[in-house]
Amino acid sequence: MKPVSIMGCGYVGARLLRYLPDSVQVTAVTRNPATCRALEALGVKAVAANLDEGVPVLPTRAAELFYFAPPPPQGSSECRLRRFLAAIDLTRLPRRIVYISTSAVYGDCQGQWITEQQPLKPGTDRGRRRADAEQALLDWMAQTGVPVVILRVPGIYGPGKLPLSRLKKGLPLLREEDSPYTNRMHVDDLVSACLAAMEKGHPGAAYHVSDGQPSNMTDYFNRIAEVFGLPRPPTVSRAEAATALSKGMRGFMDESKRLDITRMQQELGVVLRYASLEVGLLHCSQGSITVKE
């Protein structure tokens, strides 16, 4: 049976499991013991591990490795991934690694359409950690010869992963005319991209994984409110945002970009199931995901 390892099997990893054929032998690593038990109940070999405390040994050589574990919450370097790569036994090298990065590695692009050739200029520590992770993987690929494929992903949404709680609380957002461009991807289309990257992504290449329909955060929340029958959130001006919005939400105000997905479509052959937010949100309203990260 073909071995597959999912490092950081949370929301995306749990969805990926639904699309893997029966002919694979999966080992899923998660930091959450409850998620570990839920995965075991599904018949998956699950390992509970905290990458800050130790590095789990890859169960077998030539495994297809999906690395979905998040970086540390602070700092500008990705020490977790670097420790993991340094600890891989040279006799147990994976066949290939697919890594989920973020579009935050580009920093602010002033609303321009960008390709994967855009220089990396992260403006936040969150983006710097991911840029550091990408470089660590490319350096490791050069040392070991193991192909690495990088997916630069914006906001992920899907069943069970929508800001319904925030909408119910009536928390404010930046008014739409002041809101920068944002991009997003339905989780099932992200999984399709992960599988395609594992099979035919070019070694060392990065791919934008998005639905190709950028809008803005306020429009996104408004559409969710309409689908789920909730009030639209109140809005504030950019001047009011400094005190009215949380630090996390303010972080989305300073970066604006639109992701070109031509490379994903042409090289990976990904055909989007949810090429519009309307179709994706309709799907979200009809189901939920029970495994939590």
C-alpha positions as CSV (number, residue, x, y, z in Angstrom):
1,M,0.0,0.0,0.0
2,K,1.3,3.5,-0.8
3,P,2.3,5.3,2.4
4,V,0.9,8.8,3.0
5,S,1.8,11.0,6.0
6,I,-0.2,14.1,7.0
7,M,1.8,16.3,9.3
8,G,-0.7,18.6,11.1
9,C,-3.9,16.7,10.4
10,G,-6.4,19.4,11.4
11,Y,-9.2,20.9,9.3
12,V,-7.6,20.5,5.9
13,G,-6.0,17.2,6.7
14,A,-9.3,15.7,7.8
15,R,-10.9,16.8,4.6
16,L,-8.0,15.4,2.6
17,L,-8.6,12.0,4.2
18,R,-12.0,11.9,2.5
19,Y,-10.4,12.0,-1.0
20,L,-7.6,9.5,-0.5
21,P,-8.2,6.1,-2.1
22,D,-8.4,2.9,0.0
23,S,-5.1,1.8,-1.6
24,V,-3.0,4.1,0.6
25,Q,-1.8,3.6,4.2
26,V,-2.2,6.9,6.1
27,T,-0.4,8.1,9.1
28,A,-1.8,11.4,10.5
29,V,0.0,13.5,13.0
30,T,-1.9,16.0,15.1
31,R,-1.2,18.0,18.2
32,N,-4.8,17.7,19.5
33,P,-5.5,14.4,21.4
34,A,-9.2,14.7,20.7
35,T,-8.6,15.0,17.0
36,C,-6.3,12.0,17.3
37,R,-9.1,9.9,18.9
38,A,-11.5,11.1,16.2
39,L,-9.1,10.0,13.4
40,E,-8.6,6.6,15.0
41,A,-12.3,6.1,15.1
42,L,-12.3,6.6,11.3
43,G,-9.7,3.8,11.0
44,V,-6.7,6.1,10.5
45,K,-3.4,5.5,12.2
46,A,-3.1,8.7,14.2
47,V,-0.1,10.0,16.3
48,A,-0.5,12.8,18.9
49,A,2.6,14.9,18.8
50,N,3.6,18.5,19.7
51,L,6.3,19.7,17.4
52,D,7.5,22.1,20.0
53,E,8.3,19.2,22.3
54,G,9.6,16.5,19.9
55,V,9.7,15.4,16.3
56,P,7.8,12.2,15.4
57,V,9.7,9.7,13.2
58,L,8.3,9.2,9.7
59,P,6.7,5.7,9.8
60,T,8.2,4.6,6.5
61,R,10.4,5.7,3.7
62,A,9.1,7.1,0.4
63,A,5.9,8.4,2.0
64,E,4.0,11.2,0.3
65,L,4.2,13.9,2.9
66,F,1.6,16.6,3.3
67,Y,2.9,19.2,5.7
68,F,0.0,21.2,7.1
69,A,1.3,22.0,10.6
70,P,1.1,25.7,11.5
71,P,4.2,27.7,12.3
72,P,4.8,29.0,15.8
73,P,2.5,31.9,16.8
74,Q,5.4,34.3,17.3
75,G,8.7,35.3,15.8
76,S,9.8,35.6,12.2
77,S,11.3,32.2,11.6
78,E,9.7,28.7,11.3
79,C,11.6,26.8,13.9
80,R,9.1,23.9,14.0
81,L,9.5,23.0,10.3
82,R,13.2,23.4,10.5
83,R,13.5,21.0,13.4
84,F,11.3,18.6,11.6
85,L,13.4,18.6,8.5
86,A,16.6,18.3,10.4
87,A,15.3,15.2,12.2
88,I,14.3,13.3,9.1
89,D,16.3,10.1,8.9
90,L,18.1,10.0,5.5
91,T,17.0,6.3,5.2
92,R,13.4,7.4,5.6
93,L,13.2,10.3,3.2
94,P,9.7,11.0,1.9
95,R,9.0,10.7,-1.8
96,R,7.7,14.3,-2.1
97,I,6.5,17.1,0.2
98,V,3.5,19.3,-0.4
99,Y,3.5,22.4,1.9
100,I,0.7,24.8,2.5
101,S,2.1,28.3,2.7
102,T,0.2,31.6,2.5
103,S,-0.2,34.6,0.2
104,A,0.9,36.8,3.1
105,V,4.5,36.1,1.9
106,Y,4.0,38.9,-0.6
107,G,3.0,41.6,1.8
108,D,1.0,44.5,0.4
109,C,0.7,44.6,-3.4
110,Q,-1.6,47.6,-3.6
111,G,-4.5,45.6,-5.1
112,Q,-2.5,44.4,-8.2
113,W,-2.9,41.1,-9.9
114,I,0.2,39.1,-9.1
115,T,1.7,35.8,-10.3
116,E,4.1,33.5,-8.4
117,Q,7.0,35.5,-9.8
118,Q,6.1,38.4,-7.5
119,P,9.0,39.1,-5.1
120,L,8.4,37.9,-1.5
121,K,8.2,41.0,0.8
122,P,6.2,39.9,3.8
123,G,5.0,42.8,5.9
124,T,4.0,40.8,9.0
125,D,5.7,38.2,11.2
126,R,3.0,35.7,10.0
127,G,4.2,36.2,6.5
128,R,7.8,36.1,7.5
129,R,7.4,32.8,9.2
130,R,5.9,31.3,6.0
131,A,8.6,32.8,3.8
132,D,11.2,31.3,6.1
133,A,9.5,28.0,5.9
134,E,9.5,28.1,2.1
135,Q,13.2,28.8,2.0
136,A,13.9,26.1,4.6
137,L,12.1,23.6,2.3
138,L,13.9,24.7,-0.8
139,D,17.3,24.4,0.9
140,W,16.4,21.0,2.2
141,M,15.3,19.9,-1.3
142,A,18.7,21.0,-2.6
143,Q,20.5,18.9,0.1
144,T,18.4,15.7,-0.2
145,G,16.9,15.7,-3.7
146,V,13.4,15.2,-2.4
147,P,11.0,17.3,-4.5
148,V,9.1,20.0,-2.6
149,V,6.0,21.8,-3.9
150,I,4.7,24.9,-2.2
151,L,1.0,26.1,-2.3
152,R,0.4,29.7,-1.5
153,V,-3.1,29.8,0.0
154,P,-5.2,32.8,1.1
155,G,-8.2,32.5,3.4
156,I,-9.7,29.0,3.6
157,Y,-13.4,28.5,4.0
158,G,-15.7,25.5,3.9
159,P,-18.3,23.6,6.0
160,G,-17.6,24.2,9.6
161,K,-15.1,27.0,8.9
162,L,-17.1,30.2,8.5
163,P,-17.2,33.3,10.7
164,L,-20.8,32.7,11.9
165,S,-20.0,33.4,15.5
166,R,-18.6,36.8,14.7
167,L,-21.7,37.6,12.6
168,K,-24.0,36.6,15.4
169,K,-22.1,38.8,17.8
170,G,-22.6,41.8,15.4
171,L,-18.9,42.7,15.5
172,P,-17.9,45.5,13.1
173,L,-15.9,45.4,9.9
174,L,-14.2,48.0,7.7
175,R,-16.7,49.6,5.4
176,E,-16.6,48.1,1.9
177,E,-15.2,51.1,0.0
178,D,-12.2,51.1,2.4
179,S,-11.7,47.3,2.4
180,P,-8.7,45.9,0.5
181,Y,-8.8,43.0,-1.9
182,T,-8.7,39.6,-0.3
183,N,-8.7,36.1,-1.8
184,R,-10.1,32.8,-0.7
185,M,-10.4,29.1,-1.5
186,H,-12.9,26.4,-0.6
187,V,-11.3,23.6,1.4
188,D,-12.3,20.9,-1.1
189,D,-10.7,22.7,-4.0
190,L,-7.6,23.2,-1.8
191,V,-7.6,19.4,-1.3
192,S,-7.8,18.9,-5.0
193,A,-4.8,21.2,-5.5
194,C,-2.8,19.3,-2.8
195,L,-3.4,16.0,-4.5
196,A,-2.5,17.4,-7.9
197,A,0.6,19.0,-6.5
198,M,1.7,15.7,-5.0
199,E,1.3,14.0,-8.4
200,K,2.6,16.6,-10.9
201,G,3.7,19.8,-9.2
202,H,7.1,20.9,-10.5
203,P,9.9,20.4,-7.9
204,G,10.6,23.7,-6.1
205,A,7.6,25.4,-7.7
206,A,5.1,27.6,-5.8
207,Y,1.4,27.8,-6.9
208,H,-1.3,30.2,-6.0
209,V,-4.3,28.2,-4.8
210,S,-7.3,30.4,-4.9
211,D,-10.7,30.5,-6.6
212,G,-9.5,33.4,-8.8
213,Q,-12.4,35.6,-7.7
214,P,-11.0,38.2,-5.2
215,S,-13.3,40.5,-3.4
216,N,-13.0,42.1,0.0
217,M,-13.5,41.0,3.6
218,T,-16.7,43.0,4.1
219,D,-18.3,41.6,0.9
220,Y,-17.3,38.1,2.1
221,F,-19.0,38.5,5.5
222,N,-22.1,40.1,3.8
223,R,-22.5,37.1,1.5
224,I,-22.2,34.7,4.4
225,A,-24.8,36.7,6.3
226,E,-27.3,36.5,3.4
227,V,-26.9,32.7,2.9
228,F,-27.3,31.9,6.6
229,G,-30.0,34.5,7.3
230,L,-28.0,36.7,9.6
231,P,-27.8,40.5,9.9
232,R,-25.0,42.1,7.9
233,P,-22.2,43.3,10.2
234,P,-22.0,47.0,11.1
235,T,-19.1,48.9,9.4
236,V,-16.6,51.5,10.5
237,S,-14.3,53.9,8.6
238,R,-10.6,53.3,8.4
239,A,-10.0,56.0,11.0
240,E,-12.4,54.3,13.4
241,A,-10.9,50.8,12.8
242,A,-7.9,51.4,15.0
243,T,-10.1,51.1,18.1
244,A,-13.2,49.3,16.7
245,L,-11.5,46.3,15.2
246,S,-9.4,43.5,16.8
247,K,-5.7,43.3,16.1
248,G,-6.2,40.2,14.0
249,M,-8.9,41.9,11.8
250,R,-6.8,45.0,11.5
251,G,-4.0,42.9,10.1
252,F,-6.1,42.3,6.9
253,M,-6.4,46.1,6.3
254,D,-2.8,46.7,5.3
255,E,-2.4,44.2,2.6
256,S,-4.2,44.1,-0.8
257,K,-3.6,41.7,-3.6
258,R,-5.3,39.6,-6.3
259,L,-3.9,36.2,-7.0
260,D,-3.5,35.0,-10.6
261,I,-4.3,31.2,-10.6
262,T,-3.2,30.5,-14.2
263,R,-0.2,28.3,-13.1
264,M,-2.4,26.2,-10.8
265,Q,-4.9,25.6,-13.6
266,Q,-2.3,24.9,-16.4
267,E,0.4,22.9,-14.6
268,L,-1.7,21.2,-11.9
269,G,-4.8,20.9,-14.0
270,V,-7.0,21.8,-11.1
271,V,-10.7,22.3,-12.1
272,L,-12.5,24.2,-9.4
273,R,-15.7,22.8,-8.0
274,Y,-16.5,26.0,-6.2
275,A,-15.3,28.7,-8.7
276,S,-17.6,31.2,-7.2
277,L,-18.3,32.2,-3.6
278,E,-22.1,31.7,-4.2
279,V,-21.6,28.1,-5.1
280,G,-19.2,27.5,-2.3
281,L,-21.4,29.0,0.4
282,L,-24.4,27.0,-0.8
283,H,-22.3,23.9,-0.2
284,C,-21.2,25.1,3.2
285,S,-24.9,25.6,4.3
286,Q,-25.6,22.0,3.5
287,G,-23.0,20.2,5.7
288,S,-20.3,20.5,8.4
289,I,-17.0,19.1,9.4
290,T,-16.7,17.5,12.8
291,V,-13.0,17.0,13.1
292,K,-11.4,20.2,14.6
293,E,-7.7,21.3,14.4
